[in-house]
Amino acid sequence: MDITLDKQDDQLHAILTVNLTEADYATAVESKLKEYSKKAQIKGFRPGKVPVTLVRKMYGKGILVDEINEMLGKSVDGYIKENNLRILGEPLPVASDIDFDNQKDYAFQFELGLLPEFELPSDQAITVDRHKVTLDENTKNETYEQLERQFGETTEPEAAEAGDYLVGRLRKEGEEGEGRLLMLPTNKMKSEADKFLGAKPEDVITFDLKTAFDGDAKAIANFTGMSREEAEAIEGNYTLTVEKVQRTAAAEFNQELFDKVFGKDIVTSKEDFDAKVTETVMENYDRESDNLMNRQIIDKMLENVSIELPKEFFKKWLVRANEGKLTPEQIEEHYDDYAKELKWSMIRNKVVEANELKVENEEIVDRTMQKILGQFNMEMTPELEESVRGFADNFLRQENGKNYVQEYEAILAEKVLENLRGKVVVNDNEITAEDFRNQNAG
């Protein structure tokens, strides 16, 4: 057997050629033929007495192909490992005309996409911003309004009063179609709310949507489901076909509400409840702020790390790997996104290798246990630990271990970003929660 590697001009694309002579595969094929002859069930012959010549005639070509394919797989993988080749995806067989009936010697070729070496930026070379969110009164008030509505008693009166919500179909006046289903918050309207006083199911009310919300595209997008761009572009009258009126009596701030929001006896006073609400809201904003910073780190790393990819091979491999799911045209259209994903994967792997980052099994189990507790709004107790661990183990074994791999990858990704956060300059920028929401609205 002879294996050669021919790198193309860009040094990122190569042709691996495997030359086989009859001496390379003959012994293995003969051994397999003898094995078949002992197991073959052929009419007219006793088990184990089928002549090898007959087995060769009936199954010889198939056995030859199987043995050569197995030999090719092992030899190609072995060559790649022995020569420390960093390849993209898998080798792609080059189509050729092979005559297994008459040829004795064969040459098989495989395309390889070679991944280049690259350097990570030096420590402190990259600067990112992190929003340090402060809780403003408007955000506090909105949070309590949401709690009052979410846990308050909702009724459906016959006619609307000030502050009620109207469920119905909204469409632009004169346009065909049933419109989009939504819940109109009359308490958020800056004008024209009086048009909805006394509204009943099946009423059709015409109003200027943009004027009603004082041109606030964010608010309009939130309750209509429009994109921010659509909400900014609205003009003229709209009609709402009322389906029902909803009125919510604000929930009382008592122990029953405290338990519904945070779990049994987690807080037992209005003061503790206020503190817990503030803590929870701030945790959410901190998490969002960290997520934005992490995206910045990824973007900055991609901008500051020079990685040349085997572009044409990558496209070809994407087609092969996603056969039936992606067309060459779709891959061409979204190639930049695929390239960014691959580059980030390479950067992430380099960070893992350079810093010897690892994920222990206990970390995966602990993370899963915390997720389960979070779903049921519970805190860990010694009595719960054994059963929650059992649920976690069962979840991680499901789908042939797919859930385990996903949790492993998620923890490893967090460790990579945590490692990078320690190597970049982070500028804290103070911002109110309201400004933060407006700045990062879709």
PANUTOR-439595 format. One record per residue (C-alpha): x, y, z. Coordinates in nm, 2 decimals. Each point is the difference from the previous one (the first is absolute). Last residue first. Layout:
# residues N
xx;yy;zz
X;Y;Z
...
This chain:
# residues 442
xx;yy;zz
-3.55;4.39;1.86
0.03;0.20;0.32
0.36;0.03;0.13
0.02;0.38;0.05
-0.36;0.02;0.12
0.05;-0.28;0.25
0.33;0.15;0.13
-0.15;0.34;0.02
-0.28;-0.13;0.22
0.24;-0.20;0.22
0.21;0.31;0.05
0.36;0.01;-0.13
0.35;0.00;0.15
0.27;-0.10;-0.24
0.26;-0.25;0.13
0.31;-0.03;-0.23
0.14;-0.35;-0.02
0.36;-0.05;-0.13
0.04;-0.35;-0.13
0.19;-0.30;0.14
-0.21;-0.09;0.30
-0.32;0.01;-0.21
0.18;-0.24;-0.23
0.01;-0.27;0.27
-0.37;0.06;0.09
-0.09;-0.02;-0.37
0.18;-0.34;-0.03
-0.15;-0.13;0.32
-0.35;0.10;-0.11
0.06;-0.19;-0.33
0.11;-0.31;0.20
-0.31;0.01;0.21
-0.23;0.02;-0.30
0.20;-0.28;-0.18
-0.03;-0.23;0.30
-0.37;0.07;0.03
-0.06;-0.07;-0.36
0.21;-0.32;0.02
-0.21;-0.13;0.29
-0.33;0.08;-0.17
0.12;-0.20;-0.30
0.08;-0.30;0.22
-0.19;-0.25;-0.21
-0.31;0.22;-0.01
-0.04;-0.02;0.38
0.30;-0.07;0.23
0.03;0.35;0.12
-0.37;0.02;0.09
0.02;-0.32;0.21
0.30;0.12;0.19
-0.17;0.33;0.07
-0.32;-0.16;0.12
0.20;-0.23;0.23
0.20;0.30;0.13
-0.33;0.17;0.08
-0.11;-0.31;0.19
0.31;-0.02;0.21
0.03;0.37;0.07
-0.36;0.07;0.11
0.03;-0.11;0.37
0.34;0.18;0.04
-0.16;0.32;-0.13
0.05;0.18;-0.33
-0.22;0.30;-0.07
-0.32;-0.02;-0.20
-0.16;0.21;-0.28
-0.11;-0.32;-0.18
0.20;0.08;-0.32
0.28;0.14;0.20
0.04;-0.32;0.20
0.04;-0.19;-0.33
0.25;0.25;-0.13
0.20;-0.02;0.32
0.01;-0.38;-0.04
0.12;0.03;-0.36
0.29;0.23;0.11
0.10;-0.24;0.28
0.00;-0.30;-0.24
0.22;0.18;-0.26
0.24;0.13;0.27
0.02;-0.35;0.15
0.11;-0.14;-0.34
0.30;0.23;-0.01
0.04;0.26;-0.28
0.36;0.08;-0.10
0.20;0.30;-0.11
0.37;-0.07;-0.07
0.07;0.37;-0.04
0.16;-0.02;-0.35
-0.22;-0.29;-0.11
-0.33;0.16;0.10
0.10;0.34;-0.14
0.10;-0.17;-0.32
-0.33;-0.18;-0.02
-0.19;0.32;0.05
0.20;0.18;-0.27
-0.07;-0.29;-0.25
-0.37;0.00;0.09
-0.01;0.37;-0.04
0.15;-0.04;-0.35
-0.25;-0.26;-0.09
-0.30;0.21;0.11
0.14;0.30;-0.18
0.04;-0.20;-0.32
-0.35;-0.14;0.02
-0.14;0.36;0.04
0.21;0.13;-0.29
-0.12;-0.29;-0.22
-0.37;0.08;0.04
-0.09;0.07;-0.36
0.26;-0.25;-0.14
-0.13;-0.27;0.23
-0.35;0.07;-0.11
0.10;-0.02;-0.37
0.20;-0.32;0.06
-0.32;-0.15;0.14
-0.05;-0.09;0.37
-0.21;-0.27;0.16
0.01;-0.29;-0.26
0.37;-0.05;0.07
0.11;0.20;0.30
0.35;-0.15;0.04
0.06;-0.02;-0.38
-0.12;0.36;-0.07
0.20;0.13;0.30
0.31;-0.20;-0.12
-0.02;0.17;-0.35
-0.03;0.34;0.16
0.29;-0.07;0.23
0.21;-0.13;-0.29
-0.06;0.33;-0.19
0.10;0.21;0.30
0.30;-0.18;0.14
0.00;0.26;0.29
0.25;0.27;0.08
-0.01;0.10;0.37
0.11;0.35;0.12
-0.11;0.06;0.35
-0.10;0.35;0.09
-0.34;0.03;-0.15
-0.11;-0.35;0.11
0.13;0.07;0.35
-0.19;0.33;0.00
-0.33;-0.17;-0.11
0.04;-0.27;0.27
0.08;0.25;0.27
-0.29;0.22;-0.10
-0.23;-0.30;0.01
0.13;-0.07;0.35
-0.07;0.36;0.10
-0.35;-0.02;-0.12
-0.05;-0.32;0.20
0.15;0.16;0.31
-0.24;0.29;-0.02
-0.29;-0.24;-0.05
0.11;-0.20;0.31
0.05;0.32;0.20
-0.35;0.12;-0.11
-0.15;-0.33;0.12
0.19;0.01;0.33
-0.12;0.36;0.05
-0.36;-0.11;-0.04
0.04;-0.28;0.24
0.17;0.21;0.27
-0.26;0.28;-0.04
-0.28;-0.25;0.04
0.17;-0.16;0.30
0.05;0.33;0.17
-0.36;0.10;-0.06
-0.12;-0.34;0.13
0.22;0.03;0.31
-0.15;0.34;0.08
-0.35;-0.13;-0.07
0.05;-0.28;0.24
0.03;-0.38;0.01
0.25;-0.09;-0.28
0.10;-0.36;-0.10
-0.31;-0.11;0.19
-0.13;-0.23;-0.28
0.13;0.10;-0.34
0.11;0.33;-0.15
-0.29;0.15;-0.19
-0.29;-0.22;0.12
0.13;0.00;0.36
0.03;0.38;0.01
-0.35;0.03;-0.15
-0.15;-0.21;0.27
0.20;0.17;0.27
-0.15;0.34;-0.09
0.05;0.27;-0.27
-0.35;0.00;-0.14
-0.04;-0.09;-0.36
-0.13;0.28;-0.23
-0.35;-0.07;-0.13
0.04;-0.09;-0.37
-0.24;0.10;-0.27
-0.02;-0.18;-0.34
-0.24;0.10;-0.28
-0.07;-0.25;-0.28
0.00;-0.04;-0.38
0.03;0.36;-0.10
0.06;0.07;-0.37
0.27;0.27;0.01
0.04;0.22;-0.30
0.30;0.20;-0.11
0.03;0.36;-0.13
0.30;0.16;-0.16
0.37;-0.07;0.02
0.22;-0.28;0.12
0.38;0.01;-0.10
0.15;0.00;0.35
-0.21;-0.31;0.10
0.11;-0.18;-0.31
0.37;0.07;0.07
-0.03;-0.11;0.36
-0.16;-0.32;-0.11
-0.37;-0.05;0.05
-0.12;-0.22;0.29
-0.28;0.24;0.07
0.07;0.04;0.38
0.37;0.05;0.00
0.03;0.16;-0.35
-0.23;0.28;0.10
0.19;0.07;0.32
0.33;0.01;-0.18
-0.14;0.21;-0.28
-0.11;0.27;0.24
-0.16;0.24;-0.25
-0.22;0.16;0.27
-0.17;-0.33;0.08
-0.34;0.10;-0.13
0.15;0.22;-0.27
0.17;-0.30;-0.17
-0.31;-0.22;0.03
-0.24;0.26;-0.14
-0.34;-0.14;0.09
-0.30;-0.19;-0.14
-0.20;-0.23;0.24
-0.19;-0.30;-0.12
-0.23;-0.14;0.28
-0.04;-0.38;-0.01
0.06;-0.03;0.38
-0.08;0.32;0.18
0.16;0.35;0.02
-0.14;0.22;0.27
0.31;0.22;0.01
0.22;-0.09;-0.31
-0.02;0.33;-0.17
0.10;0.17;0.33
0.35;-0.15;-0.04
0.06;0.23;-0.30
0.31;0.14;0.16
0.32;-0.11;0.19
-0.10;-0.37;0.01
0.17;-0.21;0.26
-0.31;-0.05;0.21
-0.19;-0.11;-0.31
0.22;-0.31;-0.03
-0.11;-0.17;-0.33
0.04;-0.38;0.01
0.07;-0.13;-0.34
-0.12;-0.22;-0.29
0.13;0.12;-0.34
-0.24;0.09;-0.29
-0.29;-0.19;-0.14
0.10;0.06;-0.36
-0.05;0.29;-0.24
0.13;0.35;0.05
-0.23;0.31;0.01
0.10;0.11;0.35
0.32;-0.17;0.11
-0.07;-0.31;0.21
-0.04;-0.09;0.37
-0.20;-0.30;0.12
-0.11;-0.01;0.36
0.07;-0.02;0.37
-0.06;0.33;0.18
0.18;0.07;0.32
-0.18;0.22;0.26
0.15;0.32;0.14
-0.30;0.22;-0.05
-0.32;-0.21;-0.02
-0.10;-0.26;-0.26
-0.34;-0.16;-0.03
-0.13;-0.35;0.07
0.26;-0.08;0.26
0.26;-0.28;-0.04
0.17;-0.06;0.34
0.36;-0.03;0.11
0.10;-0.04;0.36
0.35;0.12;0.07
0.32;-0.21;-0.02
0.12;0.11;-0.35
-0.16;0.34;0.02
0.14;0.10;0.34
0.34;-0.15;-0.09
0.01;0.19;-0.33
-0.10;0.32;0.18
0.27;-0.07;0.26
0.27;-0.03;-0.27
-0.13;0.31;-0.18
0.03;0.20;0.32
0.36;-0.12;0.06
0.09;0.08;-0.36
-0.13;0.35;0.03
0.18;0.05;0.33
0.34;-0.08;-0.14
0.21;-0.31;0.07
0.37;0.04;-0.09
0.17;-0.20;-0.28
0.37;-0.02;-0.03
0.03;-0.05;-0.38
0.32;-0.17;-0.10
0.22;0.13;-0.27
0.28;-0.19;-0.17
0.38;0.07;-0.05
0.24;-0.24;-0.18
0.38;0.00;0.04
-0.02;-0.07;0.38
0.17;-0.34;-0.05
0.15;-0.06;-0.34
-0.23;-0.08;-0.29
-0.03;-0.37;-0.09
0.24;-0.14;-0.26
-0.07;-0.20;-0.31
0.08;-0.34;-0.15
-0.19;-0.08;-0.31
-0.28;-0.26;-0.05
0.05;-0.24;-0.29
-0.30;-0.10;-0.22
0.07;-0.34;-0.14
-0.11;-0.15;-0.33
0.04;-0.38;-0.03
0.14;-0.21;-0.28
0.00;-0.37;-0.06
0.25;-0.18;-0.22
-0.05;-0.37;-0.06
0.20;-0.31;-0.10
-0.16;-0.32;-0.11
-0.25;0.13;-0.25
-0.24;-0.23;-0.19
-0.32;-0.04;0.19
0.05;0.28;0.25
0.01;0.25;-0.28
0.04;0.34;0.16
-0.11;0.32;-0.18
0.06;0.30;0.23
-0.18;0.24;0.23
0.23;0.16;0.26
-0.09;-0.11;0.35
-0.04;0.29;0.25
0.22;-0.02;0.31
-0.20;0.10;0.31
-0.08;0.33;0.17
0.28;0.25;-0.03
0.35;-0.15;0.05
0.28;0.05;0.24
0.27;-0.24;-0.12
0.21;-0.14;0.28
0.20;-0.22;-0.24
-0.07;-0.33;0.19
-0.36;0.10;0.05
-0.08;0.09;-0.36
0.18;-0.31;-0.13
-0.18;-0.23;0.24
-0.34;0.14;-0.09
0.08;-0.05;-0.37
0.13;-0.35;0.06
-0.29;-0.11;0.22
-0.27;0.12;-0.24
0.18;-0.13;-0.31
0.04;-0.35;0.15
-0.37;-0.01;0.09
-0.09;0.11;-0.35
0.24;-0.25;-0.15
-0.15;-0.28;0.21
-0.36;0.09;-0.08
0.08;0.03;-0.38
0.18;-0.34;-0.01
-0.28;-0.16;0.20
-0.26;0.13;-0.24
0.20;-0.11;-0.30
0.06;-0.35;0.14
-0.36;-0.07;0.10
-0.14;-0.25;-0.26
0.31;-0.10;-0.19
0.23;0.02;0.31
-0.26;-0.21;0.19
0.01;-0.25;-0.28
0.38;-0.02;0.00
0.01;-0.03;0.38
-0.20;-0.32;-0.03
-0.31;-0.02;0.24
0.07;-0.27;0.26
-0.06;0.19;0.32
-0.38;-0.07;-0.01
-0.07;-0.28;-0.24
-0.03;0.09;-0.36
-0.29;-0.04;-0.25
-0.17;0.33;0.09
0.24;0.26;0.13
0.02;0.11;0.37
0.33;0.17;0.03
0.18;-0.01;0.35
0.31;-0.21;-0.08
0.03;0.14;-0.36
-0.03;0.36;0.14
0.30;-0.05;0.23
0.20;-0.13;-0.29
-0.10;0.30;-0.21
0.10;0.23;0.29
0.34;-0.15;0.02
0.05;0.03;-0.37
-0.10;0.36;0.01
0.24;0.08;0.28
0.29;-0.18;-0.17
-0.06;0.18;-0.33
-0.03;0.36;0.13
0.35;0.15;0.00
0.15;-0.26;-0.24
-0.25;0.10;-0.27
0.15;0.35;0.00
-0.16;0.30;0.16
0.09;0.36;-0.06
-0.16;0.26;0.23
0.01;0.36;-0.12
-0.07;0.29;0.23
-0.08;0.32;-0.19
0.04;0.32;0.19
-0.17;0.34;0.06
0.14;0.24;0.25
0.34;0.05;-0.15
-0.14;0.26;-0.23
0.19;-0.15;-0.29
-0.13;-0.35;0.05
0.16;-0.25;0.24
0.07;-0.34;-0.14
0.00;-0.28;0.27
0.13;-0.34;-0.09
-0.10;-0.35;0.13
0.16;-0.32;-0.13
-0.12;-0.35;0.09
